[in-house]
């Protein structure tokens, strides 16, 4: 799958934006005593040095190729010997040809046959590394892990297995983060959260077994449709909010809500995935170790995460979900820039363009909900997923939200005492008679009284 991560620009660092510890960009082995935990996503496409994946060339396959093609009946022993001798006779060390090239040259095998044999070889080899599971194919890989589709033999069910690369197998920080993800996921049991099944170690490989979700991510769907229709977006948002409510009630904050971490099954069931950055709200040790660093993904990260604050709460996930929804319904990320530092600065400082300005088909109420989810001040955001769900349900019914309200600029309604009314009909102020009140002054006073009454009524309505 495509990956949209922006690498940080060290030359563009400033004092109020700490170094980015992006979930998609793990750092090298930490030299500090406190861990600097990166996270792993299931949606990455960068290859890693983990378990051999079907379709990738491996030294084991090349070494056993001759035996495999003969046992499969594709090549006779004489044909194999002929090609082997030709391969051995290569004198030029720069000549990259191998046995498979000579088999193809003589038309003893086809490329399709070689690819099929290699996939079977790699799947069989991989399945022997994690007892009880038969690896079927690779689903994706990233800097921190590779995810395989496998079958759990005992229960005859499909599962997804995330495997930590061997290069991290000696780093306690990476291993602890990997197992922490599994333990965090195991605490949650909800229809809208990818279920954790098992974590363990087989040889040099640490693995995490989870529910296999067949479908697409919100990112995939948004990319295909450019903009999601409001009813579809609300449905996705409601299911994701239920997942967050479940996690928050159990004291866990996801901290990396984004389109690629929200999956949609063929039956339109939403599944929240990747708890690689999840943290318990009351985990003071982790909060202190991570203080001053921004953990998250730049396009969807909350202001308090950018500042590296210690008391990250449910509001951070609500902000991330709001930024995700903004992307869904407008086809654009809330803030963009040439590097993560610029993007994060905009999350902190720049005004958000209302989503209905980019997509006029959105209802005013739904646009207000998104804006409240993305309020820069966490006190002005929804205080819980339950409150958010209340407004989303109202919006789905076509009713105005209860918590989210349109912002009213009261300064635009003020009339300066004694000043002439603007507009083409304005006339010069008449002189007063013997110190009496001028007519325009009387009109101005009357207008101000009416406006004050109107403002009081408006305030009462907003407070109700």
N, C-alpha and C positions, 0 to 999 in steps of 0.2 A: 504494500500500500504506500501511497505517497505520504511524505512526512514534511510538515511545514515549519519545523523548528528553525529559529534564527540563532546562529552562534553569537555569543556576546563579543562586543568590540572592546578590548581592554583600553583602547585609546579614548573611549567615550565614557569613562567612569566619572561619577561625581559623588560628592559626600553623602547625599540623601538617598541614593540608590545603591544598596549593598550589592556585593558580587552575587551573580545569579547561580543558584544551584538547581538548575532546571531538571525536571523529571526525565527529560530526554537527553541530557548531556552529563553523564556521570564524570566525576573528576578522577584523576589518577589516585593511586594509593595514598591515603592521608598520612601525613607525617605528624599531625597533631595528636594529642592524647584523646581529645574528644572526637567522636566519629563525625564524618561529613557524609551522611547517607544519601546516595543518589537513588533513583527509582527506576523500575523497568516498566515498559509499556508493551502490550501485546501487538501493537500495530506498526512496529518499526520495520524497516526494510534493509538496514545495514547488516551485512553478514558478520558473524562473530566466530571465534575459534572454539565452538562448542561441539556438541555431538554431530557427527556427519549427517547431513541432510540429504534425502533422496534427490538425485539430479546433480549433486555436486561431485566433482572428481575427487577421489581419495586414493592415497597410495595403496591402501589395502585392496581396493578393487583392481587397480592396474597390476598389482603383483599376482593376483589370483585370476586374472582375466582368461588366460589360456585354459586353465582347468575348468572355469565356468562355461566357456563357449563349447568346449568338447563335451562336458557332461550334459549340456542342454541340447546337444545334437545338431547345433548349427554349423560346426566345423569338424572335419575329420582330424585325426592325429597327424596325418601327413601334411594337410593344409596348415595346421598350426605350426608344425616344425618348419615349413617353408617360410612362413611369416616371421617366426622367431629368429631364424638365421639372418633374414634380411634386417631385422631390427638390431641384432647384435653386430652386424657388419658396418654399422654407421661409424665413421671415423671422425666426422666433424662434431665437436662438442656443442656447436651452436645449432645443430640440427635438432629440432624439437620433436621429431616424429617418434611415436611409440608403437607398441604392438597393435593397438587398436587402429592406428592409421594404416598399417599394412593390410590388416584384415578388411578394412573398408576399401582400400585401393584395389584389391583383388576381388571385390564383390563377394567375399565369403560371408559377410554380415552387412546389415544395413544400419544406418545411424539410429533408426527407431528401435531396432533390436538391442543395440548397445545401451541406449538410454533405459530401456525396460529392464535389462539385466542389472544395470547399475542401481536403479531404484529398488529392485528386489534385494540386492546385496546390502545396500545401505539400511533399508528398513529392517532386515534380519539382524544386521550388526547392531543397530541402535536398540532394537527390542531386547537384546541380551543384556543391556546396561541397566535397565530399570526392571527388576523382577516383577512379574504380574501384569505387565503392560506390553502391548505389541504396537510399536511405532508404525504409523501408516504414511504420514507425509509431514513436511514442514509447513506451518501456517504463516510464520513470519519470524524475523529476528531483528534484534537491536543491539545497542552497545552493551546492554546489561543482561540480556537473556535471549534465548531462542524458544519459540513455542511450537510444539508438535501436536498434530492430531494423533491420538492413539486409541486403542481399545483396551479397556480394563477387562482382562481375561475372566476373572472370577465372576463378574456381574454382567459380562457381555454388553457393555455400554461404551459409547464414545466419550472420550475425555480430552481435555487440552492439558498438555504438560509443559510447564515453563522450566527451562533448564539453565542454570547459571553457567556461564562460560568457564572453562578450566583455568583461564588466566586469573580469575578472581577467587579460585578455590583455596588460596592460601591467605586471603585478606579477610581478617575477622570482621571488619566493618561491613564489607559487602555481604558476607555470609549472614551476619546478624540482621541486616536490613532485609535480606531475602526471606529468612524465616519469620521475621516480624510481619511481613506482608501476609504470609500464610496464616499466622496466628490471628492477625486482625480480621482477615476474611472469615476465619472459622468462627469468630464471635457473632457473625451476622447470618441470619437465616431468613431471607426475604425473597419473594418471587421476582423482585426487580433488581436483585443483586446477584452477580455471578457467584455460584456456590463453591466454596473450597472443600476439597475432599481429603487431601493428604499432602504432607511435606516429608522429605527424607533425603537420604544420601545413598548413592549406589556407586561404589568405587570413588573416583574423583569428581563425580557429578552430584550436585545438589539440585533437587527437583521439587516442583510444586504442582500438584495435580488439582485441576479445577473443572468445573462444569464446562462442557463444550457448547458454545453458542453458535449456531449456524445462522448466519444472516449478514447484516452490514452495520457499519457504524453510522452515527449521525453525520459525521464528516463525509462519508461516502454518499449518503442520500442527499445532503446539501449540495455537494459537488455535482451530482447528477441532475438535480432539479433546479439548481441555482438559488431558488428561494422556496421554502416550505410554506404551504398554505396555513393560515392562522389556526383552523381546527386541528390540523395534524401537529402543529407545533405545540399547541396546548395539551394535546393528548400525551405527547412525549414528555413535556414538562411536568405534567401531573404524575406520571409514573416515576420519573426521576426524583421528584420531590418526595414521593412516598419512600423511595429508597433512602434518601438523605434523612428523612424523619426517623426511619428505623435505625440508621447508623448513629445519628445524633443522640437518640434516646439511650443508646448503649455507650455513650461517651466517646465516640470516634468521629474524627473530622477527616474527610477524604483528602482535601487540599490540592487536588489536581483534576477538578471537573473541567472537561473539555469535550468537544465533539467526538474525538477519537476514543474516548473512554466511556462512551455511551453506545451500547449496541442495540440493534433492533432485530428481532427474529422475524421469520417469514410470516408469523401471525401478529406482527406489530406489537410484540411484548418487549418492553424496554428493559435492558439489563445494564446496571452500572458495573463497570469493570475497573481493574487495576488499582489496587489499594497499596501500591508501592510507596506512596507518601503519607498514607494514613497515620494519624497520631491520636493517642488518647488525650482528651482535653486536660485531664489532671496529671499528665506525665511531665512533671516539673523538670526532671533530669534532662529529658529530650528537648524541652523548650529552652533550657539554659544552654545546652550544647549547640542548638541551632539558631540562637539569638543573633540578630544582625545579618542573617543571610536570607535571601529570597528563594523559597522553595515553591516551585510551580511552573506553569507554562506561560510565557510572557503575554500572549494574546488574551488570556482568560484569568490572569492572576489578580487577586484582590489587593487593594492599596496596603492593607495591614501586613499581608505576606511580603509585599515589595519592601516595606520598611523593616522587615525582619522582627516584627513584634513578637513577644513571648506568648501573649494571651490570645492565640488564634482560636476563634470559636466558630459556631455554625454559620455566622454571617459570611465567612470567607467562602464556604461552599455555595451559599445562596448567590453571592456575587459571581462566582465562576459559572453557575448554572444560568444566571442572567446574561453573562457575556456569550455563553454558548447559544442561548435562545436568540440573542441579537444577531449572531452569525446565521442562524437558521432562517430567520424571517427577512433579513436584509440582503443576504448573500455576501456580507462584508464583516470583517472583524471590527469590534468597537473602536479600536485604535490601532494604527499601523505605523511603521517606521522602518528605517533601513537597518536597524539593529535592535536587540532586546532592550538596551538602555533607553532608547528613544520611545519605544512602545510603553515601557514601564513608567517613564516620566509622564506620558499622556494619561495613563491610568490615575496618576497622582494629581495632575494639574489641569488637564484639558477638559472642557465641557463636553459632555456626550451629545452627539447629534441624535435627537429623538428618533427612534426606529420608524415611526410613521412618516417622518420626513423623507426617508429613503424608500419606504414602501407604503404609499398612501392607502393601500387596500386594508391595512391594519386598523382595527377599531381603536378608538381613543383609550378605552379602558385597558385593553391588552398592552398598548404602548406604555401606559402609565405603570403597569405592573412591571414591565421590563426595566423601566427607568428606576423604579423603587428598588428592584433587586440589585441594580448597579450603582446605587448611591455611594459616593466616595466616603462619606461619613457612615460608619457602620450603625450608628444610632438611628440613622434615617432609613436604614434598610428594614426588610422584614426581620423580625426578631426570632422567628422560628419557621421551620418548614410547614408547620400546621397553619400559621397565618397566611403563608404563601398559597397553600392549597385552598384555603377558604376563598381567596380572591380568584384563583384560577377556575374553581368550580363556578363562581358567579360569572366570570367572563365566558365560560363555555355555554352558559345559559343565555348569554346576551345581556346580562345585567351589569351595572357598574360595580367596580370593585369596592370592597369595604375599607381596606387599608390604604390603597394607592389612590392618590388624588392629583388632579391637575394642579400645576404650580401657577399661582396667580401673582402677578407683579403689581402690588398695590400702589407702587409709586407712580404708575402710569395713570392711576385714577385720581390723583391729587389735583386740586385746583388752587393755585396760589391766591390768597386773599387779596382782593382789590385789583387783581390783574385782569385785563380784558380777555375775553374768550377768543381762542385761536379760531381761524377759519375765515372764509371769504365774506361771511356776514358780519364780521366784527366791525364795530363803529367806535369812533373816538369817545372817550369818557366825557360826559357833560359836566360843566361846572356846577357846584352845589349852590343852593339858594340860602344865603345868610347863614352858612355853617351847617345846614342840614345834610343828611346822608344822601350822596349821589345815587341816582337810579342804578348804575352799573354795580356800585358797591353793594346795594341791597340785593341785586340779582346774584352777585358772587356769594354773599352770605347765605342766601337761600339754597344755592347749588351745593355749597359745602355742607350745609345741614342735611340735605337729602343724601349726599354721598356718604356722610358719616353714618346715617341710619342704614343705608344700603350695605356698607362695609360691616356693620355690626350684625346684620342679618346673615351676610355671607359667612362671617366667622362662626356664628352659631351653627349654621348648616354644616360647615366643615368639621366642627368639633363633634357633631352628633353622629 
